[in-house]
């Protein structure tokens, strides 16, 4: 499953992103987003949503420190099946 995402993969950001955005997947019923730190520890997981973007809670954004890598992944739910996207990364300068 190929997605177009924002922030783009390997983006170097000046601040924590307010939203994580991805392209539409045909036949998808809902999406969940998982955000991981540089050690692959889960920081936050969104509820299931139907929108193509998810707003990061301010408390989560406050925990994203400069100079570290962060990873995120989208899980797409299609009926009883779910699929995971590639893992995307960003850094905050």
Secondary structure, DSSP 8 states (H G I E B T S, - for coil): ----EES-TTEEESS--SEEEE---TT--EEEEEEE-TT--EEEE---BSSSEEE--HHHHHH--TT-EEEEEEEEEETTEEEE---EEEEE-
